[in-house]
Amino acid sequence: MENTARIDLEAIREPDLEEGWKGVLSSEFRSDYMLELKKFLLDEKKLGKHIYPPGRLIFNAFNSTPWNQVKVIILGQDPYHGFGQAHGLCFSVPEGTPHPPSLRNIFKEIESDLGFPIPQAGNLSKWAKQGVLLLNATLTVVDGQAGSHQGKGWERFTDAVIGKLSQQKSGLVFMLWGRYARNKKSLIDSSKHYVLEAAHPSPLSAYAGFFGCQHFSKSNQLLLAQGQQPIDWNLYEN
């Protein structure tokens, strides 16, 4: 088990990362807190805990959306903690996996906002490939234990990601859903970027301001105003 864990999680220290992100984040991966995070994850593996997503997909958000292509950022909290659900993109699930409740509500809002039918598949990779960074604040979780890897170092890393995006780019659209994501607003220079805020799409809060937020059409309007290609949010396939 120890050797398997070491191989599986070596990506934390020397990640197979898209070149643009690798250059921007190299100092983070050399930092002491990242070494401590790696040790924590190895210890979790040694205890026999099942960690999601698989090691090769921990940095999937970065490899799916290269640094120089980022246009929109959607912030999540931590990965889905059910078997086969998490694949490194916030709110997204692999092909063939039923829609979790929050994702179902995201699709309902897109249907209301843009008229696109609710798709069968919940894989949001099509968005990521168009420049939508689907970033969770915490990049790993233990099977069946929501929030189990919060406060272990991932937030420091992803806060640095948000800060670097804010500092080194301009005209990005940040979608902040729910209190947790909205607390990240302090990391974003709103004089250079656009911040769209709403309630979380969870069934517990979607009717308190997520439904009707029209973030998907608004983000495209902001991109078009800058002369950029809008995002095709439609995932429905006949």
Secondary structure as GFF3:
##gff-version 3
##sequence-region A 1 238
A	DSSP	alpha_helix	2	9	.	.	.	ID=ss1
A	DSSP	three_ten_helix	10	12	.	.	.	ID=ss2
A	DSSP	alpha_helix	19	29	.	.	.	ID=ss3
A	DSSP	alpha_helix	32	46	.	.	.	ID=ss4
A	DSSP	beta_strand	51	52	.	.	.	ID=ss5
A	DSSP	three_ten_helix	55	57	.	.	.	ID=ss6
A	DSSP	alpha_helix	60	64	.	.	.	ID=ss7
A	DSSP	three_ten_helix	67	69	.	.	.	ID=ss8
A	DSSP	beta_strand	72	76	.	.	.	ID=ss9
A	DSSP	alpha_helix	101	114	.	.	.	ID=ss10
A	DSSP	alpha_helix	125	128	.	.	.	ID=ss11
A	DSSP	beta_strand	132	136	.	.	.	ID=ss12
A	DSSP	beta_strand	141	142	.	.	.	ID=ss13
A	DSSP	alpha_helix	154	168	.	.	.	ID=ss14
A	DSSP	beta_strand	173	177	.	.	.	ID=ss15
A	DSSP	alpha_helix	178	182	.	.	.	ID=ss16
A	DSSP	three_ten_helix	183	187	.	.	.	ID=ss17
A	DSSP	beta_strand	194	198	.	.	.	ID=ss18
A	DSSP	three_ten_helix	206	208	.	.	.	ID=ss19
A	DSSP	alpha_helix	215	225	.	.	.	ID=ss20
###
